[in-house]
Amino acid sequence: MKEKLVDLFEYTYHFNKEMIKIISENLEKVDEKTISLINHTLNAQQIWNSRILNEKSFEVWQINPFENLEGINQLNFNKTLEIVQKFDPDQKIEYQNSRGKKFENTVFEMLFQAINHSTYHRGQINSLLKQSGITPVLTDYIFYKR
């Protein structure tokens, strides 16, 4: 299972990087919602990592300096790989959501949420890119694996 998680996070890292690249190449055409969503996508992975590692987290909708996004993506990937290697996927973690409510989930559930969440928002970003006249990034997992 750990190998599959690494594969899915390599996919996530790769297409987050591609999204950052296409947005940076078209900054004059993209709207604030696109910038907000790419930040939110990266923030969410950092938040899930921080919940597992019991570290300080980003705010859900914080806007980071655009030039920092590639570094945040890389750090997220590195931290996630650390989690995959060090934690049992079935280990339960207690954490608080952004509203302070307590929950408990397994490491696998939390990591899968990060993967699924980023895929969802990359789809939204692609829709916004298309509306702005920018060719969307083909982000299907199966094409990534071919």
Secondary structure as the mmCIF struct_conf table of DSSP 4:
data_model
#
loop_
_struct_conf.conf_type_id
_struct_conf.id
_struct_conf.beg_label_comp_id
_struct_conf.beg_label_asym_id
_struct_conf.beg_label_seq_id
_struct_conf.end_label_comp_id
_struct_conf.end_label_asym_id
_struct_conf.end_label_seq_id
HELX_RH_AL_P HELX_RH_AL_P1 LYS A 2 GLU A 25
TURN_TY1_P TURN_TY1_P1 ASN A 26 LYS A 29
HELX_RH_AL_P HELX_RH_AL_P2 GLU A 32 LEU A 53
TURN_TY1_P TURN_TY1_P2 ASN A 54 ASN A 54
TURN_TY1_P TURN_TY1_P3 VAL A 60 TRP A 61
HELX_LH_PP_P HELX_LH_PP_P1 GLN A 62 PRO A 65
HELX_RH_3T_P HELX_RH_3T_P1 PHE A 66 ASN A 68
HELX_RH_AL_P HELX_RH_AL_P3 LEU A 69 LYS A 86
BEND BEND1 PHE A 87 PHE A 87
TURN_TY1_P TURN_TY1_P4 PRO A 89 ASP A 90
STRN STRN1 LYS A 92 GLN A 96
TURN_TY1_P TURN_TY1_P5 SER A 98 ARG A 99
BEND BEND2 GLY A 100 GLY A 100
STRN STRN2 LYS A 102 THR A 106
HELX_RH_AL_P HELX_RH_AL_P4 VAL A 107 GLN A 131
TURN_TY1_P TURN_TY1_P6 SER A 132 GLY A 133
HELX_LH_PP_P HELX_LH_PP_P2 THR A 135 VAL A 137
HELX_RH_AL_P HELX_RH_AL_P5 TYR A 141 LYS A 145
#
